Each structure stands twice: as C-alpha cells, then as structure tokens.
Amino acid sequence: MEQNEYIKEAREGNHEAIKKLVKMLEPVVASTVVGMLGQCPEAEDVGQETFIRLYHSLHKFKRESNIETYVTRIAINLSINELKRRRRRNIIFGSHNEIQNVGVDDYTIVQNEKKTAVQWALNKLNAKHKSVIVLRLIDGYSVKETADILNVPKGTVLSRLARAQNKLKEILTPIMGARK
C-alpha cells in the first residue's frame, strides 16, 4: 500500500494503516523533535503528541503538501510550545547531555563533546531561529519546504538561517576555539 492509501485508510479508522503511517513518519518526527528539544523525556512526549494530533487532524489534511511536511509542521509547533513552557518554568536545559563514555577512544569522546556543545548552543537560540536550523540543516528540508512548514516567506527563512548561524558561531567559537 502506498502513502496515500495509508492516509485514506487511516482516515476511515483502519488501525493497521494508522500503525504503518506512524512507522513511516516516525523518523521524520523524531529527527525534528530531537533537533528542537534534544534527547529528553519531553521529546518523547512531544513525538507522541505529534502523532495524536496527526490522527485527529487527518480529515483536515488536504494533500496540498506531502504528509511529511504536514507532520513536521505539527512537530515544530509542539516543540516550540515545549520550549516556551521550559522558559516559563525557567529550566536550564543541557545537563542530561553530559558525556558518559567510559573506555572509548579519544576520537569518540571528542565527537560526542562536539555534539553536546552544538546541542547546547542550539538550545540557546530562540525557537524561531532554532526551528529554521533544525529544518534546513539537520532535517535537510529545502528553503521552500521550510517556509511552507513554518508558514513564513522564503526570505524570512533565509534571514533567520543567517542570523541563527551567526548566533551559533558566536556561542560556539569560545568553546570550540579553546579545544583544538
């Protein structure tokens, strides 16, 4: 069965089609949510909520975009809501990303430290800039697709991307520059 058939069957309440649709879209949602929130329990919750929202809104899906774009839009919006909740609760994010590799080679440790530093820097960005970085540079969406997902003009995507990259450079240079 192809994607459109899964969507049609899922709309009609076919549980097998729903399961297959979720399985097909799971990597897309996971990449987006983890890119926005990092590896944390909230990311899993947001991923699950994304699929609940997708299921409840399938009847609204008009196929003007593909289902990956549609579900990514849901995941981004829920991730942004979670980031706002974190800020309101004044939670400092990042401590769970500490490296706990014992007995691995130096290269692996350095690579993990770099990933942790990049994730930490991403978490310093505001949601608008972070979502563009995640969609464009991590998930690999085009400028047009990113604009469609975020419901903003392409020029806004490009300017946010440039600002976000400059901010990341500003945040990471003191950290990465010190470690050669």
Beta strands, then each sheet from edge to edge (+ up, - down):
end
